[in-house]
């Protein structure tokens, strides 16, 4: 009996050691939201955590769909855009809103605005984040792409092209373009340091990460990847690590942001367009049109492993990770007889 008990306890300890060494499955599906009015592909997304609303850019339908996540359905459609691509929610104080609206009226509340970049327009559109009424158009440039917001100084950065020259357009709190930072290639996704002045910019046509100094307003370094199609980017500022997913070949690159050195290179899902880093768990989520979410684990800042491949659907490139909810929203394209959907996965 004692021998049997010893074996059982030994076996249990072994299982616990295995469980500790290999993380369990990371994502499970919890919700599917159908976008009945959308006929074309889905682009990128943004979320308002406070009101539990998801905003979805539908480029070919020229709309942004506002989804009530509690009800699981679209509650508002913002239409008339010109191939909307990226969405950003901008928190605003009452004073900033008053100045942006060029209004002397009192009683303007604090709130947030919705900025939408367009691929087929020279303007980015600004909407009230609650009523979705149009507020202003920002004169940017053509082929607008990613948009990131620097809350410390109240400025937004938009990737675009000025004529045929790729730039980062700098937008002040009044929604006026005040600067253009020249780049060596057309920009895709980019990330701003929270505790520094640098912007890391993907230049996918030439396989480069450009490092921009915001204070100097210029590129100060260029890091070669040895791969192209580097559309997606995530930043682990605490460990000085930058995560890049490339398409040609399909690789996940981990870079040291202090030196630009490639720390790791791993095989990755093909046709990837979004990547996210969960700082609290050390997991990296990559969504690709090949039809999978690749989940990588940051064992240490220098060591990474693929721990899960979650099947999605062919063409499901774009996604959004919301750390407050530990949920990943994946855009599932339409297929015969089925409307496009937002599939929601929860991380254990």
C-alpha beads as a LAMMPS data file, in Angstrom:
LAMMPS data file: protein, C-alpha beads

348 atoms
347 bonds

1 atom types
1 bond types

-500.0 500.0 xlo xhi
-500.0 500.0 ylo yhi
-500.0 500.0 zlo zhi

Masses

1 110.0

Atoms # bond

1 1 1 0.000 0.000 0.000
2 1 1 2.787 2.397 0.969
3 1 1 4.601 1.495 -2.232
4 1 1 1.459 2.234 -4.280
5 1 1 1.013 5.558 -2.475
6 1 1 4.658 6.462 -3.136
7 1 1 4.274 5.675 -6.838
8 1 1 1.070 7.755 -7.031
9 1 1 2.656 10.739 -5.314
10 1 1 5.769 10.392 -7.491
11 1 1 3.579 10.289 -10.617
12 1 1 1.629 13.353 -9.509
13 1 1 4.840 15.290 -8.873
14 1 1 6.105 14.321 -12.323
15 1 1 2.895 15.585 -13.940
16 1 1 3.130 18.854 -12.042
17 1 1 6.726 19.313 -13.194
18 1 1 5.666 18.708 -16.814
19 1 1 2.766 21.146 -16.472
20 1 1 5.089 23.797 -15.081
21 1 1 7.646 23.265 -17.843
22 1 1 5.135 23.364 -20.736
23 1 1 2.391 26.007 -20.640
24 1 1 -1.146 24.736 -21.213
25 1 1 -3.307 25.661 -24.204
26 1 1 -3.599 29.416 -24.342
27 1 1 -6.717 30.302 -26.307
28 1 1 -10.267 29.016 -26.434
29 1 1 -13.179 30.387 -28.429
30 1 1 -15.826 32.208 -26.389
31 1 1 -17.869 34.268 -28.860
32 1 1 -18.708 34.752 -32.551
33 1 1 -20.152 38.050 -33.781
34 1 1 -21.578 38.199 -37.287
35 1 1 -21.210 41.387 -39.319
36 1 1 -24.348 41.085 -41.423
37 1 1 -24.015 44.378 -43.303
38 1 1 -20.389 43.789 -44.338
39 1 1 -19.726 42.194 -47.720
40 1 1 -15.975 42.657 -48.163
41 1 1 -12.868 41.876 -46.122
42 1 1 -12.290 43.206 -42.613
43 1 1 -9.317 45.420 -41.865
44 1 1 -8.002 46.502 -38.459
45 1 1 -9.834 47.044 -35.165
46 1 1 -9.842 49.156 -31.998
47 1 1 -11.691 48.824 -28.709
48 1 1 -13.303 51.079 -26.118
49 1 1 -12.857 49.068 -22.937
50 1 1 -15.061 51.290 -20.771
51 1 1 -18.143 50.919 -22.975
52 1 1 -17.263 47.416 -24.237
53 1 1 -17.416 48.471 -27.879
54 1 1 -15.308 47.116 -30.703
55 1 1 -14.672 49.226 -33.819
56 1 1 -14.036 47.373 -37.066
57 1 1 -12.762 48.904 -40.315
58 1 1 -14.435 47.457 -43.410
59 1 1 -12.384 48.901 -46.277
60 1 1 -14.376 47.751 -49.293
61 1 1 -17.689 48.622 -47.609
62 1 1 -16.293 52.102 -46.786
63 1 1 -17.537 51.804 -43.212
64 1 1 -16.571 51.387 -39.578
65 1 1 -18.757 48.952 -37.650
66 1 1 -19.342 49.688 -33.949
67 1 1 -19.995 46.391 -32.137
68 1 1 -21.599 46.161 -28.715
69 1 1 -19.661 43.259 -27.233
70 1 1 -22.194 42.595 -24.470
71 1 1 -25.055 42.332 -26.962
72 1 1 -22.825 40.632 -29.540
73 1 1 -24.031 42.732 -32.450
74 1 1 -23.378 45.847 -34.513
75 1 1 -25.135 48.881 -33.021
76 1 1 -23.805 51.682 -35.262
77 1 1 -22.350 51.967 -38.774
78 1 1 -20.163 54.928 -39.719
79 1 1 -20.370 55.123 -43.503
80 1 1 -18.998 57.223 -46.348
81 1 1 -15.312 56.635 -45.636
82 1 1 -12.766 55.946 -48.372
83 1 1 -11.251 52.544 -47.689
84 1 1 -10.850 52.852 -43.902
85 1 1 -7.742 51.052 -42.719
86 1 1 -6.791 51.799 -39.110
87 1 1 -8.695 53.162 -36.117
88 1 1 -7.475 54.936 -32.980
89 1 1 -9.345 56.118 -29.906
90 1 1 -7.986 59.430 -28.612
91 1 1 -8.755 60.405 -24.986
92 1 1 -9.421 64.135 -24.691
93 1 1 -9.761 66.628 -21.864
94 1 1 -12.512 69.239 -22.052
95 1 1 -9.960 71.957 -22.860
96 1 1 -8.397 70.022 -25.731
97 1 1 -11.837 69.230 -27.157
98 1 1 -12.829 72.884 -26.960
99 1 1 -9.693 73.962 -28.817
100 1 1 -9.965 71.197 -31.400
101 1 1 -13.573 72.192 -32.091
102 1 1 -12.580 75.893 -32.203
103 1 1 -15.358 76.558 -29.719
104 1 1 -15.498 79.048 -26.861
105 1 1 -18.565 77.377 -25.370
106 1 1 -18.350 76.056 -21.850
107 1 1 -19.721 72.752 -20.706
108 1 1 -17.870 70.648 -23.263
109 1 1 -17.244 67.338 -21.454
110 1 1 -14.184 65.180 -21.426
111 1 1 -14.412 62.246 -23.779
112 1 1 -12.681 60.556 -26.658
113 1 1 -12.544 60.875 -30.387
114 1 1 -12.292 58.239 -33.076
115 1 1 -9.676 58.790 -35.792
116 1 1 -9.904 56.657 -38.932
117 1 1 -7.161 56.546 -41.550
118 1 1 -8.117 55.987 -45.195
119 1 1 -6.204 54.298 -47.988
120 1 1 -8.030 56.176 -50.751
121 1 1 -8.195 59.735 -49.430
122 1 1 -5.942 62.637 -48.493
123 1 1 -7.825 63.083 -45.221
124 1 1 -8.146 61.092 -42.020
125 1 1 -11.612 61.353 -40.477
126 1 1 -12.334 62.337 -36.870
127 1 1 -15.588 61.330 -35.162
128 1 1 -17.015 61.821 -31.709
129 1 1 -16.322 58.579 -29.869
130 1 1 -19.798 58.466 -28.305
131 1 1 -22.196 59.894 -30.891
132 1 1 -20.053 58.955 -33.941
133 1 1 -20.882 62.325 -35.498
134 1 1 -18.143 63.758 -37.760
135 1 1 -15.963 66.379 -36.095
136 1 1 -13.154 67.187 -38.469
137 1 1 -10.966 65.974 -41.312
138 1 1 -7.198 65.893 -40.884
139 1 1 -5.207 66.818 -43.967
140 1 1 -2.621 64.057 -43.987
141 1 1 -1.397 62.469 -47.228
142 1 1 -2.294 59.542 -49.459
143 1 1 -2.095 55.811 -48.648
144 1 1 -2.670 56.341 -44.933
145 1 1 -1.816 53.386 -42.732
146 1 1 -1.116 52.788 -39.064
147 1 1 -1.917 55.409 -36.434
148 1 1 -0.406 55.604 -32.948
149 1 1 -1.087 58.122 -30.184
150 1 1 1.420 59.658 -27.772
151 1 1 -0.715 60.460 -24.730
152 1 1 2.116 62.286 -22.941
153 1 1 2.161 65.122 -25.466
154 1 1 -1.224 64.641 -27.126
155 1 1 0.160 63.927 -30.593
156 1 1 -0.795 61.280 -33.127
157 1 1 1.478 59.712 -35.739
158 1 1 0.128 58.432 -39.051
159 1 1 2.050 56.444 -41.646
160 1 1 1.432 57.784 -45.164
161 1 1 2.983 58.896 -48.439
162 1 1 3.639 62.514 -49.440
163 1 1 3.593 62.305 -53.210
164 1 1 5.782 59.266 -53.702
165 1 1 7.783 59.854 -50.526
166 1 1 6.978 57.669 -47.470
167 1 1 6.520 59.671 -44.259
168 1 1 5.292 59.681 -40.696
169 1 1 2.824 62.541 -40.389
170 1 1 2.760 64.202 -36.957
171 1 1 -0.677 65.458 -35.852
172 1 1 -1.088 67.871 -32.937
173 1 1 -3.947 68.049 -30.419
174 1 1 -5.898 70.364 -32.743
175 1 1 -5.874 67.718 -35.486
176 1 1 -3.449 69.669 -37.612
177 1 1 -0.451 68.120 -39.355
178 1 1 2.581 69.919 -37.965
179 1 1 5.462 67.803 -39.243
180 1 1 6.475 65.101 -41.705
181 1 1 9.276 62.674 -40.900
182 1 1 10.795 61.164 -44.033
183 1 1 11.284 57.423 -44.209
184 1 1 13.265 55.191 -46.550
185 1 1 10.313 52.991 -47.498
186 1 1 6.552 52.797 -47.266
187 1 1 5.578 52.345 -43.584
188 1 1 3.391 49.566 -42.192
189 1 1 2.842 49.121 -38.441
190 1 1 4.958 51.058 -35.940
191 1 1 5.286 51.488 -32.186
192 1 1 6.214 54.415 -29.927
193 1 1 8.375 54.079 -26.850
194 1 1 6.529 55.131 -23.700
195 1 1 9.770 55.874 -21.839
196 1 1 11.810 57.310 -24.677
197 1 1 11.689 59.329 -27.880
198 1 1 11.997 56.537 -30.424
199 1 1 9.485 55.177 -32.930
200 1 1 10.110 51.744 -34.456
201 1 1 8.668 51.605 -37.987
202 1 1 8.210 48.562 -40.231
203 1 1 9.267 49.179 -43.848
204 1 1 8.010 45.923 -45.435
205 1 1 9.016 46.500 -49.060
206 1 1 12.706 46.690 -48.142
207 1 1 12.740 44.432 -45.055
208 1 1 13.904 47.135 -42.660
209 1 1 12.920 48.481 -39.249
210 1 1 13.507 52.228 -39.232
211 1 1 14.235 53.870 -35.883
212 1 1 12.888 57.428 -35.688
213 1 1 13.867 59.941 -33.029
214 1 1 10.710 61.955 -32.260
215 1 1 12.657 64.848 -30.766
216 1 1 14.966 65.144 -33.786
217 1 1 12.208 64.358 -36.278
218 1 1 14.336 62.006 -38.356
219 1 1 15.471 58.405 -38.862
220 1 1 18.506 57.665 -36.708
221 1 1 18.997 53.945 -37.457
222 1 1 17.921 51.227 -39.908
223 1 1 17.878 47.565 -38.887
224 1 1 17.946 44.924 -41.646
225 1 1 15.813 41.818 -41.077
226 1 1 16.866 39.626 -43.997
227 1 1 13.163 39.163 -44.774
228 1 1 10.359 41.194 -46.339
229 1 1 6.687 41.693 -45.713
230 1 1 7.331 42.769 -42.121
231 1 1 3.850 44.191 -41.591
232 1 1 3.239 43.457 -37.911
233 1 1 5.060 44.714 -34.829
234 1 1 4.790 44.520 -31.030
235 1 1 6.995 46.049 -28.337
236 1 1 8.183 44.684 -24.988
237 1 1 9.704 47.849 -23.627
238 1 1 10.500 46.367 -20.217
239 1 1 12.879 43.804 -21.693
240 1 1 14.051 45.960 -24.630
241 1 1 12.568 43.540 -27.151
242 1 1 10.811 44.198 -30.450
243 1 1 8.702 41.470 -32.099
244 1 1 8.362 41.493 -35.888
245 1 1 6.404 39.027 -38.007
246 1 1 7.502 38.848 -41.646
247 1 1 5.858 37.148 -44.622
248 1 1 8.811 36.460 -46.942
249 1 1 9.791 34.093 -45.404
250 1 1 7.189 33.513 -42.681
251 1 1 9.236 34.269 -39.564
252 1 1 8.950 35.789 -36.110
253 1 1 11.965 37.992 -35.373
254 1 1 12.930 39.181 -31.907
255 1 1 15.182 42.255 -31.871
256 1 1 17.137 43.924 -29.096
257 1 1 15.921 47.551 -29.131
258 1 1 19.183 48.761 -27.606
259 1 1 21.371 47.414 -30.405
260 1 1 19.084 46.301 -33.247
261 1 1 20.558 42.795 -33.024
262 1 1 18.302 39.847 -33.916
263 1 1 17.961 37.765 -30.752
264 1 1 15.750 35.007 -32.169
265 1 1 14.174 33.895 -35.441
266 1 1 11.371 31.327 -35.427
267 1 1 9.093 29.821 -38.076
268 1 1 5.736 31.544 -37.990
269 1 1 2.242 31.443 -39.491
270 1 1 2.156 32.628 -43.101
271 1 1 0.593 35.880 -44.351
272 1 1 0.750 37.449 -40.872
273 1 1 -0.601 40.962 -40.387
274 1 1 -1.006 41.441 -36.630
275 1 1 1.078 40.565 -33.582
276 1 1 0.568 41.283 -29.870
277 1 1 2.643 40.832 -26.731
278 1 1 0.917 40.076 -23.400
279 1 1 3.274 41.494 -20.800
280 1 1 1.587 39.792 -17.845
281 1 1 1.926 36.274 -19.264
282 1 1 4.831 36.554 -21.695
283 1 1 2.790 35.222 -24.604
284 1 1 3.015 36.522 -28.160
285 1 1 0.011 36.140 -30.476
286 1 1 0.449 36.234 -34.275
287 1 1 -2.548 36.046 -36.629
288 1 1 -1.998 35.039 -40.255
289 1 1 -3.992 34.524 -43.420
290 1 1 -2.665 30.977 -43.617
291 1 1 -5.443 30.219 -41.121
292 1 1 -3.811 30.063 -37.687
293 1 1 -2.968 32.047 -34.585
294 1 1 0.565 31.172 -33.537
295 1 1 1.130 31.456 -29.792
296 1 1 4.740 31.892 -28.692
297 1 1 6.032 31.904 -25.127
298 1 1 8.749 34.227 -23.884
299 1 1 10.699 31.783 -21.720
300 1 1 13.222 34.560 -21.098
301 1 1 14.096 37.759 -22.996
302 1 1 16.501 35.671 -25.108
303 1 1 14.503 32.434 -25.459
304 1 1 11.180 31.796 -27.197
305 1 1 9.111 28.767 -28.145
306 1 1 5.977 28.032 -30.143
307 1 1 3.441 26.525 -27.729
308 1 1 0.213 26.468 -29.738
309 1 1 -1.251 26.826 -33.241
310 1 1 -4.935 27.741 -33.068
311 1 1 -6.912 27.115 -36.294
312 1 1 -8.953 30.114 -37.472
313 1 1 -9.845 30.475 -41.170
314 1 1 -8.080 31.096 -44.443
315 1 1 -7.560 34.857 -44.833
316 1 1 -7.985 35.688 -41.115
317 1 1 -5.052 38.091 -41.016
318 1 1 -6.087 40.889 -38.668
319 1 1 -6.671 40.678 -34.941
320 1 1 -6.723 42.735 -31.750
321 1 1 -5.570 41.680 -28.281
322 1 1 -7.212 43.437 -25.319
323 1 1 -5.030 42.888 -22.237
324 1 1 -7.684 44.077 -19.760
325 1 1 -9.871 41.146 -20.790
326 1 1 -7.152 38.700 -21.896
327 1 1 -9.074 38.318 -25.133
328 1 1 -8.017 38.160 -28.772
329 1 1 -10.460 39.334 -31.452
330 1 1 -9.855 37.794 -34.888
331 1 1 -11.440 39.000 -38.135
332 1 1 -12.871 35.994 -39.993
333 1 1 -13.556 36.766 -43.678
334 1 1 -16.805 35.883 -45.429
335 1 1 -17.261 32.650 -47.315
336 1 1 -20.105 31.311 -49.402
337 1 1 -23.362 31.775 -47.502
338 1 1 -21.634 33.108 -44.356
339 1 1 -21.100 36.744 -43.403
340 1 1 -17.765 38.034 -42.037
341 1 1 -17.376 37.460 -38.308
342 1 1 -15.380 38.584 -35.324
343 1 1 -14.269 35.470 -33.470
344 1 1 -13.316 36.032 -29.844
345 1 1 -10.734 33.897 -28.055
346 1 1 -9.974 34.048 -24.341
347 1 1 -6.507 33.372 -22.954
348 1 1 -6.260 31.036 -19.993

Bonds

1 1 1 2
2 1 2 3
3 1 3 4
4 1 4 5
5 1 5 6
6 1 6 7
7 1 7 8
8 1 8 9
9 1 9 10
10 1 10 11
11 1 11 12
12 1 12 13
13 1 13 14
14 1 14 15
15 1 15 16
16 1 16 17
17 1 17 18
18 1 18 19
19 1 19 20
20 1 20 21
21 1 21 22
22 1 22 23
23 1 23 24
24 1 24 25
25 1 25 26
26 1 26 27
27 1 27 28
28 1 28 29
29 1 29 30
30 1 30 31
31 1 31 32
32 1 32 33
33 1 33 34
34 1 34 35
35 1 35 36
36 1 36 37
37 1 37 38
38 1 38 39
39 1 39 40
40 1 40 41
41 1 41 42
42 1 42 43
43 1 43 44
44 1 44 45
45 1 45 46
46 1 46 47
47 1 47 48
48 1 48 49
49 1 49 50
50 1 50 51
51 1 51 52
52 1 52 53
53 1 53 54
54 1 54 55
55 1 55 56
56 1 56 57
57 1 57 58
58 1 58 59
59 1 59 60
60 1 60 61
61 1 61 62
62 1 62 63
63 1 63 64
64 1 64 65
65 1 65 66
66 1 66 67
67 1 67 68
68 1 68 69
69 1 69 70
70 1 70 71
71 1 71 72
72 1 72 73
73 1 73 74
74 1 74 75
75 1 75 76
76 1 76 77
77 1 77 78
78 1 78 79
79 1 79 80
80 1 80 81
81 1 81 82
82 1 82 83
83 1 83 84
84 1 84 85
85 1 85 86
86 1 86 87
87 1 87 88
88 1 88 89
89 1 89 90
90 1 90 91
91 1 91 92
92 1 92 93
93 1 93 94
94 1 94 95
95 1 95 96
96 1 96 97
97 1 97 98
98 1 98 99
99 1 99 100
100 1 100 101
101 1 101 102
102 1 102 103
103 1 103 104
104 1 104 105
105 1 105 106
106 1 106 107
107 1 107 108
108 1 108 109
109 1 109 110
110 1 110 111
111 1 111 112
112 1 112 113
113 1 113 114
114 1 114 115
115 1 115 116
116 1 116 117
117 1 117 118
118 1 118 119
119 1 119 120
120 1 120 121
121 1 121 122
122 1 122 123
123 1 123 124
124 1 124 125
125 1 125 126
126 1 126 127
127 1 127 128
128 1 128 129
129 1 129 130
130 1 130 131
131 1 131 132
132 1 132 133
133 1 133 134
134 1 134 135
135 1 135 136
136 1 136 137
137 1 137 138
138 1 138 139
139 1 139 140
140 1 140 141
141 1 141 142
142 1 142 143
143 1 143 144
144 1 144 145
145 1 145 146
146 1 146 147
147 1 147 148
148 1 148 149
149 1 149 150
150 1 150 151
151 1 151 152
152 1 152 153
153 1 153 154
154 1 154 155
155 1 155 156
156 1 156 157
157 1 157 158
158 1 158 159
159 1 159 160
160 1 160 161
161 1 161 162
162 1 162 163
163 1 163 164
164 1 164 165
165 1 165 166
166 1 166 167
167 1 167 168
168 1 168 169
169 1 169 170
170 1 170 171
171 1 171 172
172 1 172 173
173 1 173 174
174 1 174 175
175 1 175 176
176 1 176 177
177 1 177 178
178 1 178 179
179 1 179 180
180 1 180 181
181 1 181 182
182 1 182 183
183 1 183 184
184 1 184 185
185 1 185 186
186 1 186 187
187 1 187 188
188 1 188 189
189 1 189 190
190 1 190 191
191 1 191 192
192 1 192 193
193 1 193 194
194 1 194 195
195 1 195 196
196 1 196 197
197 1 197 198
198 1 198 199
199 1 199 200
200 1 200 201
201 1 201 202
202 1 202 203
203 1 203 204
204 1 204 205
205 1 205 206
206 1 206 207
207 1 207 208
208 1 208 209
209 1 209 210
210 1 210 211
211 1 211 212
212 1 212 213
213 1 213 214
214 1 214 215
215 1 215 216
216 1 216 217
217 1 217 218
218 1 218 219
219 1 219 220
220 1 220 221
221 1 221 222
222 1 222 223
223 1 223 224
224 1 224 225
225 1 225 226
226 1 226 227
227 1 227 228
228 1 228 229
229 1 229 230
230 1 230 231
231 1 231 232
232 1 232 233
233 1 233 234
234 1 234 235
235 1 235 236
236 1 236 237
237 1 237 238
238 1 238 239
239 1 239 240
240 1 240 241
241 1 241 242
242 1 242 243
243 1 243 244
244 1 244 245
245 1 245 246
246 1 246 247
247 1 247 248
248 1 248 249
249 1 249 250
250 1 250 251
251 1 251 252
252 1 252 253
253 1 253 254
254 1 254 255
255 1 255 256
256 1 256 257
257 1 257 258
258 1 258 259
259 1 259 260
260 1 260 261
261 1 261 262
262 1 262 263
263 1 263 264
264 1 264 265
265 1 265 266
266 1 266 267
267 1 267 268
268 1 268 269
269 1 269 270
270 1 270 271
271 1 271 272
272 1 272 273
273 1 273 274
274 1 274 275
275 1 275 276
276 1 276 277
277 1 277 278
278 1 278 279
279 1 279 280
280 1 280 281
281 1 281 282
282 1 282 283
283 1 283 284
284 1 284 285
285 1 285 286
286 1 286 287
287 1 287 288
288 1 288 289
289 1 289 290
290 1 290 291
291 1 291 292
292 1 292 293
293 1 293 294
294 1 294 295
295 1 295 296
296 1 296 297
297 1 297 298
298 1 298 299
299 1 299 300
300 1 300 301
301 1 301 302
302 1 302 303
303 1 303 304
304 1 304 305
305 1 305 306
306 1 306 307
307 1 307 308
308 1 308 309
309 1 309 310
310 1 310 311
311 1 311 312
312 1 312 313
313 1 313 314
314 1 314 315
315 1 315 316
316 1 316 317
317 1 317 318
318 1 318 319
319 1 319 320
320 1 320 321
321 1 321 322
322 1 322 323
323 1 323 324
324 1 324 325
325 1 325 326
326 1 326 327
327 1 327 328
328 1 328 329
329 1 329 330
330 1 330 331
331 1 331 332
332 1 332 333
333 1 333 334
334 1 334 335
335 1 335 336
336 1 336 337
337 1 337 338
338 1 338 339
339 1 339 340
340 1 340 341
341 1 341 342
342 1 342 343
343 1 343 344
344 1 344 345
345 1 345 346
346 1 346 347
347 1 347 348
